[in-house]
């Protein structure tokens, strides 16, 4: 699994950081998504999928 983050599309809702805080954070300056990892570990994959589904702007994509 590879995580694709589109910060231009992000609206700073923070659903990703709330859903998967070990994988995502928010920029202190503008609230946009900041990924901690590009390739989630196998035990993070389910929560990353959940975070991507919860993103209201569609800024998160997953490639397998």
N, CA, C and O atoms as a printed pandas DataFrame, in Angstrom:
     atom_number atom_name residue_name chain_id  residue_number  x_coord  y_coord  z_coord
0              1         N          UNK        A               1    0.840   -1.171    0.000
1              2        CA          UNK        A               1    0.000    0.000    0.000
2              3         C          UNK        A               1    0.890    1.240    0.000
3              4         O          UNK        A               1    1.859    1.338    0.752
4              5         N          UNK        A               2    0.525    2.186   -0.872
5              6        CA          UNK        A               2    1.216    3.469   -0.918
6              7         C          UNK        A               2    0.180    4.572   -0.721
7              8         O          UNK        A               2   -0.900    4.536   -1.310
8              9         N          UNK        A               3    0.515    5.530    0.096
9             10        CA          UNK        A               3   -0.382    6.627    0.422
10            11         C          UNK        A               3   -0.058    7.835   -0.449
11            12         O          UNK        A               3    1.089    8.279   -0.500
12            13         N          UNK        A               4   -1.068    8.365   -1.130
13            14        CA          UNK        A               4   -0.918    9.561   -1.962
14            15         C          UNK        A               4   -1.715   10.675   -1.297
15            16         O          UNK        A               4   -2.923   10.547   -1.100
16            17         N          UNK        A               5   -1.041   11.766   -0.951
17            18        CA          UNK        A               5   -1.670   12.894   -0.272
18            19         C          UNK        A               5   -1.627   14.110   -1.186
19            20         O          UNK        A               5   -0.556   14.515   -1.638
20            21         N          UNK        A               6   -2.784   14.690   -1.456
21            22        CA          UNK        A               6   -2.893   15.885   -2.298
22            23         C          UNK        A               6   -3.191   17.088   -1.396
23            24         O          UNK        A               6   -4.348   17.374   -1.089
24            25         N          UNK        A               7   -2.131   17.783   -0.978
25            26        CA          UNK        A               7   -2.296   18.924   -0.076
26            27         C          UNK        A               7   -3.029   20.085   -0.752
27            28         O          UNK        A               7   -3.629   20.912   -0.067
28            29         N          UNK        A               8   -2.989   20.157   -2.076
29            30        CA          UNK        A               8   -3.728   21.205   -2.790
30            31         C          UNK        A               8   -5.235   20.989   -2.685
31            32         O          UNK        A               8   -6.015   21.939   -2.747
32            33         N          UNK        A               9   -5.621   19.759   -2.528
33            34        CA          UNK        A               9   -7.045   19.411   -2.432
34            35         C          UNK        A               9   -7.548   19.426   -0.983
35            36         O          UNK        A               9   -8.748   19.551   -0.740
36            37         N          UNK        A              10   -6.634   19.300   -0.035
37            38        CA          UNK        A              10   -6.976   19.238    1.387
38            39         C          UNK        A              10   -7.649   20.536    1.838
39            40         O          UNK        A              10   -7.237   21.630    1.451
40            41         N          UNK        A              11   -8.695   20.394    2.666
41            42        CA          UNK        A              11   -9.386   21.564    3.205
42            43         C          UNK        A              11   -9.147   21.720    4.713
43            44         O          UNK        A              11   -9.718   22.607    5.347
44            45         N          UNK        A              12   -8.309   20.860    5.273
45            46        CA          UNK        A              12   -7.951   20.977    6.684
46            47         C          UNK        A              12   -9.025   20.523    7.658
47            48         O          UNK        A              12   -9.059   20.990    8.797
48            49         N          UNK        A              13   -9.892   19.633    7.237
49            50        CA          UNK        A              13  -10.964   19.151    8.122
50            51         C          UNK        A              13  -10.416   18.339    9.295
51            52         O          UNK        A              13  -11.022   18.317   10.367
52            53         N          UNK        A              14   -9.291   17.679    9.107
53            54        CA          UNK        A              14   -8.643   16.947   10.186
54            55         C          UNK        A              14   -9.162   15.556   10.452
55            56         O          UNK        A              14   -8.756   14.926   11.429
56            57         N          UNK        A              15  -10.048   15.059    9.612
57            58        CA          UNK        A              15  -10.587   13.712    9.823
58            59         C          UNK        A              15   -9.482   12.655    9.773
59            60         O          UNK        A              15   -9.532   11.665   10.503
60            61         N          UNK        A              16   -8.504   12.865    8.926
61            62        CA          UNK        A              16   -7.409   11.899    8.812
62            63         C          UNK        A              16   -6.609   11.833   10.109
63            64         O          UNK        A              16   -6.311   10.746   10.603
64            65         N          UNK        A              17   -6.263   12.989   10.656
65            66        CA          UNK        A              17   -5.473   13.039   11.885
66            67         C          UNK        A              17   -6.262   12.489   13.073
67            68         O          UNK        A              17   -5.683   11.880   13.973
68            69         N          UNK        A              18   -7.563   12.697   13.079
69            70        CA          UNK        A              18   -8.396   12.147   14.153
70            71         C          UNK        A              18   -8.544   10.635   14.031
71            72         O          UNK        A              18   -8.566    9.920   15.033
72            73         N          UNK        A              19   -8.644   10.157   12.795
73            74        CA          UNK        A              19   -8.856    8.734   12.547
74            75         C          UNK        A              19   -7.572    7.928   12.689
75            76         O          UNK        A              19   -7.581    6.829   13.243
76            77         N          UNK        A              20   -6.469    8.476   12.188
77            78        CA          UNK        A              20   -5.193    7.747   12.193
78            79         C          UNK        A              20   -4.048    8.669   12.618
79            80         O          UNK        A              20   -3.217    9.040   11.788
80            81         N          UNK        A              21   -3.994    9.041   13.899
81            82        CA          UNK        A              21   -2.974    9.993   14.353
82            83         C          UNK        A              21   -1.538    9.489   14.232
83            84         O          UNK        A              21   -0.608   10.296   14.218
84            85         N          UNK        A              22   -1.340    8.193   14.145
85            86        CA          UNK        A              22    0.013    7.669   13.956
86            87         C          UNK        A              22    0.490    7.842   12.524
87            88         O          UNK        A              22    1.687    7.758   12.249
88            89         N          UNK        A              23   -0.442    8.085   11.614
89            90        CA          UNK        A              23   -0.112    8.191   10.195
90            91         C          UNK        A              23   -0.210    9.632    9.699
91            92         O          UNK        A              23    0.568   10.044    8.839
92            93         N          UNK        A              24   -1.168   10.407   10.241
93            94        CA          UNK        A              24   -1.420   11.764    9.755
94            95         C          UNK        A              24   -1.333   12.804   10.865
95            96         O          UNK        A              24   -1.607   12.524   12.032
96            97         N          UNK        A              25   -0.948   13.996   10.470
97            98        CA          UNK        A              25   -0.967   15.153   11.350
98            99         C          UNK        A              25   -1.483   16.323   10.525
99           100         O          UNK        A              25   -1.749   16.182    9.331
100          101         N          UNK        A              26   -1.623   17.478   11.168
101          102        CA          UNK        A              26   -2.032   18.682   10.458
102          103         C          UNK        A              26   -0.965   19.745   10.627
103          104         O          UNK        A              26   -0.379   19.888   11.699
104          105         N          UNK        A              27   -0.718   20.488    9.561
105          106        CA          UNK        A              27    0.245   21.584    9.563
106          107         C          UNK        A              27   -0.221   22.659   10.549
107          108         O          UNK        A              27   -1.374   23.088   10.499
108          109         N          UNK        A              28    0.651   23.083   11.425
109          110        CA          UNK        A              28    0.302   24.105   12.415
110          111         C          UNK        A              28   -0.045   25.448   11.765
111          112         O          UNK        A              28   -0.822   26.223   12.323
112          113         N          UNK        A              29    0.521   25.723   10.602
113          114        CA          UNK        A              29    0.295   27.012    9.940
114          115         C          UNK        A              29   -1.048   27.108    9.229
115          116         O          UNK        A              29   -1.732   28.127    9.320
116          117         N          UNK        A              30   -1.429   26.036    8.515
117          118        CA          UNK        A              30   -2.638   26.123    7.693
118          119         C          UNK        A              30   -3.622   24.971    7.885
119          120         O          UNK        A              30   -4.676   24.952    7.249
120          121         N          UNK        A              31   -3.300   24.023    8.740
121          122        CA          UNK        A              31   -4.202   22.921    9.029
122          123         C          UNK        A              31   -4.236   21.814    7.995
123          124         O          UNK        A              31   -5.004   20.862    8.135
124          125         N          UNK        A              32   -3.416   21.923    6.957
125          126        CA          UNK        A              32   -3.424   20.905    5.903
126          127         C          UNK        A              32   -2.750   19.622    6.376
127          128         O          UNK        A              32   -1.914   19.630    7.279
128          129         N          UNK        A              33   -3.132   18.541    5.748
129          130        CA          UNK        A              33   -2.642   17.217    6.111
130          131         C          UNK        A              33   -1.122   17.117    5.959
131          132         O          UNK        A              33   -0.534   17.627    5.005
132          133         N          UNK        A              34   -0.516   16.447    6.926
133          134        CA          UNK        A              34    0.909   16.111    6.893
134          135         C          UNK        A              34    1.032   14.617    7.180
135          136         O          UNK        A              34    0.782   14.184    8.304
136          137         N          UNK        A              35    1.409   13.837    6.194
137          138        CA          UNK        A              35    1.573   12.404    6.454
138          139         C          UNK        A              35    2.877   12.128    7.192
139          140         O          UNK        A              35    3.904   12.742    6.902
140          141         N          UNK        A              36    2.831   11.209    8.141
141          142        CA          UNK        A              36    4.042   10.774    8.843
142          143         C          UNK        A              36    4.783    9.729    8.024
143          144         O          UNK        A              36    5.999    9.582    8.146
144          145         N          UNK        A              37    4.046    9.001    7.188
145          146        CA          UNK        A              37    4.631    7.923    6.387
146          147         C          UNK        A              37    4.056    7.963    4.976
147          148         O          UNK        A              37    2.952    8.461    4.758
148          149         N          UNK        A              38    4.809    7.437    4.030
149          150        CA          UNK        A              38    4.308    7.286    2.660
150          151         C          UNK        A              38    3.792    5.869    2.441
151          152         O          UNK        A              38    2.864    5.638    1.666
152          153         N          UNK        A              39    4.414    4.935    3.139
153          154        CA          UNK        A              39    4.022    3.534    3.030
154          155         C          UNK        A              39    3.610    3.039    4.408
155          156         O          UNK        A              39    4.469    2.725    5.232
156          157         N          UNK        A              40    2.300    2.964    4.673
157          158        CA          UNK        A              40    1.836    2.474    5.969
158          159         C          UNK        A              40    2.235    1.022    6.197
159          160         O          UNK        A              40    2.361    0.238    5.256
160          161         N          UNK        A              41    2.428    0.687    7.452
161          162        CA          UNK        A              41    2.717   -0.698    7.806
162          163         C          UNK        A              41    1.445   -1.528    7.639
163          164         O          UNK        A              41    0.344   -0.977    7.625
164          165         N          UNK        A              42    1.588   -2.831    7.514
165          166        CA          UNK        A              42    0.394   -3.673    7.361
166          167         C          UNK        A              42   -0.646   -3.481    8.470
167          168         O          UNK        A              42   -1.846   -3.559    8.207
168          169         N          UNK        A              43   -0.203   -3.232    9.693
169          170        CA          UNK        A              43   -1.169   -3.046   10.780
170          171         C          UNK        A              43   -1.848   -1.674   10.733
171          172         O          UNK        A              43   -2.827   -1.455   11.448
172          173         N          UNK        A              44   -1.353   -0.749    9.912
173          174        CA          UNK        A              44   -1.973    0.568    9.751
174          175         C          UNK        A              44   -2.928    0.639    8.553
175          176         O          UNK        A              44   -3.668    1.612    8.415
176          177         N          UNK        A              45   -2.918   -0.368    7.699
177          178        CA          UNK        A              45   -3.663   -0.299    6.445
178          179         C          UNK        A              45   -5.169   -0.085    6.630
179          180         O          UNK        A              45   -5.762    0.718    5.909
180          181         N          UNK        A              46   -5.787   -0.772    7.559
181          182        CA          UNK        A              46   -7.235   -0.615    7.757
182          183         C          UNK        A              46   -7.599    0.793    8.197
183          184         O          UNK        A              46   -8.556    1.376    7.689
184          185         N          UNK        A              47   -6.838    1.344    9.140
185          186        CA          UNK        A              47   -7.142    2.688    9.629
186          187         C          UNK        A              47   -6.837    3.743    8.566
187          188         O          UNK        A              47   -7.499    4.780    8.529
188          189         N          UNK        A              48   -5.855    3.503    7.709
189          190        CA          UNK        A              48   -5.559    4.426    6.614
190          191         C          UNK        A              48   -6.699    4.415    5.597
191          192         O          UNK        A              48   -7.082    5.466    5.083
192          193         N          UNK        A              49   -7.235    3.250    5.309
193          194        CA          UNK        A              49   -8.403    3.163    4.422
194          195         C          UNK        A              49   -9.597    3.908    5.024
195          196         O          UNK        A              49  -10.324    4.608    4.318
196          197         N          UNK        A              50   -9.786    3.752    6.312
197          198        CA          UNK        A              50  -10.868    4.446    7.013
198          199         C          UNK        A              50  -10.670    5.966    6.939
199          200         O          UNK        A              50  -11.626    6.704    6.701
200          201         N          UNK        A              51   -9.451    6.426    7.139
201          202        CA          UNK        A              51   -9.154    7.862    7.070
202          203         C          UNK        A              51   -9.383    8.403    5.662
203          204         O          UNK        A              51   -9.929    9.494    5.495
204          205         N          UNK        A              52   -8.971    7.651    4.660
205          206        CA          UNK        A              52   -9.178    8.089    3.273
206          207         C          UNK        A              52  -10.664    8.189    2.955
207          208         O          UNK        A              52  -11.091    9.120    2.271
208          209         N          UNK        A              53  -11.448    7.246    3.440
209          210        CA          UNK        A              53  -12.892    7.266    3.204
210          211         C          UNK        A              53  -13.557    8.427    3.939
211          212         O          UNK        A              53  -14.572    8.948    3.477
212          213         N          UNK        A              54  -12.997    8.838    5.077
213          214        CA          UNK        A              54  -13.579    9.918    5.874
214          215         C          UNK        A              54  -13.184   11.302    5.380
215          216         O          UNK        A              54  -13.775   12.294    5.806
216          217         N          UNK        A              55  -12.204   11.392    4.495
217          218        CA          UNK        A              55  -11.712   12.689    4.020
218          219         C          UNK        A              55  -12.782   13.365    3.150
219          220         O          UNK        A              55  -13.133   12.842    2.092
220          221         N          UNK        A              56  -13.301   14.520    3.584
221          222        CA          UNK        A              56  -14.376   15.167    2.834
222          223         C          UNK        A              56  -13.950   15.767    1.500
223          224         O          UNK        A              56  -14.788   16.002    0.630
224          225         N          UNK        A              57  -12.652   16.016    1.332
225          226        CA          UNK        A              57  -12.198   16.628    0.087
226          227         C          UNK        A              57  -11.594   15.632   -0.890
227          228         O          UNK        A              57  -11.285   15.990   -2.027
228          229         N          UNK        A              58  -11.423   14.386   -0.463
229          230        CA          UNK        A              58  -10.809   13.375   -1.333
230          231         C          UNK        A              58   -9.325   13.598   -1.528
231          232         O          UNK        A              58   -8.776   13.245   -2.571
232          233         N          UNK        A              59   -8.671   14.180   -0.540
233          234        CA          UNK        A              59   -7.240   14.492   -0.640
234          235         C          UNK        A              59   -6.344   13.281   -0.414
235          236         O          UNK        A              59   -5.137   13.358   -0.642
236          237         N          UNK        A              60   -6.910   12.173    0.027
237          238        CA          UNK        A              60   -6.136   10.973    0.300
238          239         C          UNK        A              60   -6.499    9.861   -0.670
239          240         O          UNK        A              60   -7.672    9.548   -0.875
240          241         N          UNK        A              61   -5.469    9.274   -1.260
241          242        CA          UNK        A              61   -5.678    8.137   -2.164
242          243         C          UNK        A              61   -4.746    7.015   -1.729
243          244         O          UNK        A              61   -3.700    7.244   -1.123
244          245         N          UNK        A              62   -5.152    5.817   -2.052
245          246        CA          UNK        A              62   -4.342    4.644   -1.720
246          247         C          UNK        A              62   -4.069    3.883   -3.003
247          248         O          UNK        A              62   -4.976    3.601   -3.786
248          249         N          UNK        A              63   -2.794    3.557   -3.202
249          250        CA          UNK        A              63   -2.410    2.690   -4.314
250          251         C          UNK        A              63   -1.939    1.378   -3.722
251          252         O          UNK        A              63   -1.246    1.347   -2.704
252          253         N          UNK        A              64   -2.325    0.303   -4.374
253          254        CA          UNK        A              64   -1.905   -1.024   -3.904
254          255         C          UNK        A              64   -0.988   -1.677   -4.904
255          256         O          UNK        A              64   -0.532   -2.799   -4.682
